[in-house]
C-alpha cells in the first residue's frame, strides 16, 4: 500500500530541446534500454507512472488502458521489479522483471503500443513488433535540452523513432503509418524515463503517454 509521497515530479515545464546530434543504431538501443537505471532506487519505495491513452479508432480501449502503473521491488535471490496497473481502486499484475537489467517500463511502453496498434488498425502484432524492434537499432538523432521539474532545471535527452517511415504498407495502417515513438530521459528522474509518448497522425488517431509521476515509500 502507498503510504506517503517521497518525491513528486507531476509538474513539468519544458524549457527547451535545444540541440540534436546523430546517434548510431547500437547507441540508440543502449540509451533507450539503459542498464542500471534501478540500481540506486531504495527497495522500500515504488515508482509511480500515469498512462493516458486516446484512440479514435477504438475509444473504449483508450478508456480501458488509461490508469496508473506502479513499479515496486521484491527481494529474493534476484531482486525483481514488479509492474501493476491501477484503475478505479482495482489493480492487476503486469509482470515481474529482473531489476538488475534496468527499468522495464520501456518494454511495457513498446509492447502496449504494438498491442494497441494491432487492435485498432487490424494489423499483425508480429509484423508491427518486428518493425519496432528494427527501428530501435537504427541510427537516430538525440535531442538534448532542459526541463523544469519541481522548480529545478534538469538536463534531458529525447530520442524519436519512426518504425513505419519507409514501410511499403504504411498507407494501409489507418493513420499509424507515421507513428512516432518519443522517449524523454533524465538522470534527475528516478528510473531514467521522464515520459514515453506514442503518436499517430499527430495524436488525432492515437496517442499514448506514459509519464513518471512520483516516487513513494511502500513502508
Residue pairs with C-beta under 8 A, 6 or more apart in sequence:
1 218
2 46
2 48
2 70
2 216
2 217
2 218
3 216
3 217
3 218
3 219
4 216
4 217
5 214
5 215
5 216
6 45
6 214
6 215
6 216
6 217
7 190
7 214
7 215
8 150
8 213
8 214
8 215
9 149
9 150
9 189
9 194
9 212
9 213
9 214
10 213
10 214
11 149
11 150
12 147
12 148
12 149
12 194
12 211
13 147
13 148
14 145
14 147
14 148
15 145
15 146
15 147
15 148
15 153
16 145
16 146
17 143
17 144
17 145
17 156
17 158
18 143
18 144
18 145
18 146
19 143
19 144
19 145
20 141
20 142
20 143
20 144
21 141
21 142
21 144
22 139
22 140
22 141
22 142
23 31
23 139
23 140
23 141
23 142
23 159
24 139
25 137
25 138
25 139
25 140
26 137
28 136
28 137
28 138
28 139
28 140
28 142
28 159
28 161
29 136
29 137
31 142
31 157
31 159
31 185
32 106
32 136
32 159
32 183
33 102
33 106
33 136
34 102
34 103
34 185
34 192
35 101
35 102
36 100
36 102
37 102
37 103
37 191
37 192
37 193
38 73
38 81
38 99
38 100
38 102
38 103
38 191
39 100
41 47
41 73
41 190
41 191
41 215
42 217
43 73
43 75
43 79
44 217
44 218
44 219
45 215
45 216
45 217
45 218
46 70
46 71
46 72
46 73
46 215
46 216
46 217
46 218
47 70
47 71
47 103
47 105
47 190
47 191
47 212
47 215
48 68
48 69
48 70
48 71
48 212
48 213
48 214
48 215
48 216
49 68
49 69
49 70
49 71
49 105
49 210
49 211
49 212
49 213
50 67
50 68
50 69
50 209
50 210
50 211
50 213
51 65
51 66
51 67
51 68
51 69
51 112
51 208
51 209
51 210
51 211
52 66
52 207
52 208
52 209
52 211
53 61
53 62
53 65
53 66
53 116
53 206
53 207
53 208
53 209
54 62
54 203
54 206
54 207
55 61
55 62
55 116
55 120
55 205
55 206
56 175
56 204
56 205
56 206
57 120
57 121
57 174
57 175
57 205
57 206
58 116
58 119
58 120
61 116
61 119
61 120
65 112
65 116
65 208
66 87
67 85
67 86
67 87
67 88
68 85
68 86
68 87
68 213
69 83
69 84
69 85
69 86
69 94
69 105
69 108
69 210
70 82
70 83
70 84
70 86
70 91
71 81
71 82
71 83
71 103
71 104
71 105
71 191
72 81
72 82
72 84
72 218
73 79
73 80
73 81
73 82
73 99
74 80
74 82
74 96
78 98
78 99
78 100
79 98
79 99
79 100
80 96
80 97
80 98
80 99
81 96
81 97
81 98
81 99
81 103
81 104
82 93
82 95
82 96
83 93
83 94
83 95
83 96
83 97
83 104
83 105
83 108
84 91
84 92
84 93
84 94
85 91
85 92
85 94
94 108
95 104
95 108
97 104
97 107
102 192
103 191
103 192
103 193
105 191
105 193
105 196
105 210
106 183
106 193
106 196
108 210
109 183
109 196
109 198
109 208
109 210
110 132
110 136
110 181
111 129
112 208
113 132
113 179
113 181
113 198
113 208
114 125
114 128
114 129
114 132
115 125
116 198
116 206
116 208
117 123
117 128
117 173
117 176
117 179
117 200
117 206
118 124
118 125
118 128
120 174
120 176
120 206
121 173
121 174
121 175
121 176
122 174
123 173
123 176
128 163
131 163
131 164
131 167
132 163
132 181
134 163
135 161
135 162
135 163
135 181
136 161
138 161
140 159
140 160
140 161
141 159
141 160
142 157
142 158
142 159
143 157
143 158
143 159
143 160
144 155
144 156
144 157
144 158
145 155
145 156
145 158
146 153
146 154
146 155
146 156
147 153
147 154
147 156
147 184
147 186
147 194
148 154
149 186
149 188
149 189
149 194
152 188
154 186
154 187
154 188
154 189
155 186
155 187
155 188
156 184
156 185
156 186
156 194
157 184
157 185
157 186
158 182
158 183
158 184
158 185
159 182
159 183
159 185
160 180
160 181
160 182
161 180
161 181
162 178
162 179
162 180
162 181
163 179
163 181
164 170
164 173
164 176
164 177
164 178
164 179
165 178
167 173
167 177
169 177
170 177
170 178
171 177
173 179
174 205
175 200
175 201
175 204
175 205
175 206
176 200
176 201
176 205
176 206
177 200
178 200
178 201
179 198
179 199
179 200
179 206
180 197
180 198
180 199
180 200
181 196
181 197
181 198
182 195
182 196
182 197
182 198
182 199
183 193
183 195
183 196
183 197
184 193
184 194
184 195
184 196
184 197
185 192
185 193
185 194
186 192
186 194
189 212
190 212
190 215
191 212
193 210
193 212
194 211
194 212
195 209
195 210
195 211
195 212
196 209
196 210
196 211
197 207
197 208
197 209
197 210
198 206
198 207
198 208
199 206
199 207
200 206
200 207
